[in-house]
Amino acid sequence: MGKKMNDLTGSQWLKNSFTIWRDIRKSKEEKSLKHPAMFPEQLAARLIESYTKKIDDDTKEPSVVLDPFSGMGTTILAAKNLGRQGIGTELNPNYVKIIKKRLKDTQSKLDNSESGPTPKIFKNNALNISKYLKVNSVNFCVTSPPYWDILNQKRTADDKEIRTYSNSKKDLGNIDDYQKFLDSLENIFSKVFDVLKPKSRCAVIVMDIRKKAKFYPLHIDLTTRMQKIGFELDEFAIWDRQHEYNFMTTLGFPWVFRFNKVHEFICIYKKPED
């Protein structure tokens, strides 16, 4: 008999197995951070609980969860609260400060019996994760990379102000060429592939993109690159975000019909056995 994948009960397993997740919500604290493209801790936690055990069967240590695009530290925070070892990299120094504060605030709410392994966040390019992690040492990766440079574009649908990730030239969110953006993603996820344990998963949360008249199926293009690296496509699921959108408009009306995108793809990739 094989090893159990996670610590879920049968009812929890069933709940998590539906391919559309409609009940994920951001907390008040998460909304207050005003990050331009942040996914909730509730989403990261559900993925971590589904794809890891609290204690790794082989090492007898807490499972290691990686996020190479840490943002506001959602994955790292979820890992800590679930007793896993969270590790992440983040380019933006202001975000790193926020992550550390969020972790400190969370720690103050826990008693000593609940305190898990100390999270690790490194202010560095995701290309350098091999500086901090050994080959075949990570149990799970969950992340959401930048949506190309879409946040740098003028928002014609709602005229809201432009909110970018950062001004760094190393930031993937500032690459204007789509193929170069995909090249950069491939380079980073090849590093993730190396540090993941065989048979472990990588969950990537992405939304497809439209720039004016052209549509870019990011979840498909990313999958092609991940398979090129060596990952196997394991699953697609949908994060339904319609409840977050209180402003809907008749896009393209009355000349060209366009959809209001209110979902993101949860792309699950598997590192094969050696």
C-alpha angles and dihedrals in degrees: 000000000000127000120273114257097216146353097256124132118233093260092049090048091053093048093051093046098071110107096225117061107200101159100065112120136178117237122237089254092053092049090051092058090067095206108173095233112014127155119210126258087235089065094047091046093053091051093046092050091048098049105032142046119226090242121038111238094221104040097031085221129112113287114262118237120191133200114180091185099046099170106170092356098257095148093044091050093048091049092052093049089051094049095253128129106256119201127177147162126215131178099201110084091202091056091049089056091050091049092052091048092049091050091048092049090050092049091053089059094053126081120225093262091060096045110115131186117320111263118236123216121177125196096224146104114284088234087073099058090114086071089068105029135053124228112274094010105114124086099196142359123206120175148139115221123207115286091243108264094315092120089060091061126095110262103233095171097062105003092230118158120274112258114187131189095238145314094251118127087217091060111105087214089071098055109109099191112080096210092049088050090053090046089056092048090051091051093051096044090049085062089048090051091055096053096043118096117245112271091021124123139237118206116200121187113207142157124214114247138226122195108189106299097350125087122208116198095209095175090056096043091047090051091053090053093045091052089049088056091052104265121134118224105244107171147339121215132173128238104205109212100169092118089064095059111083091161117067124168137188095255113209093000123195101358108043124019113230132179123236101232108223100161141067130208121243101208115197118199127183129212106222124233116272 
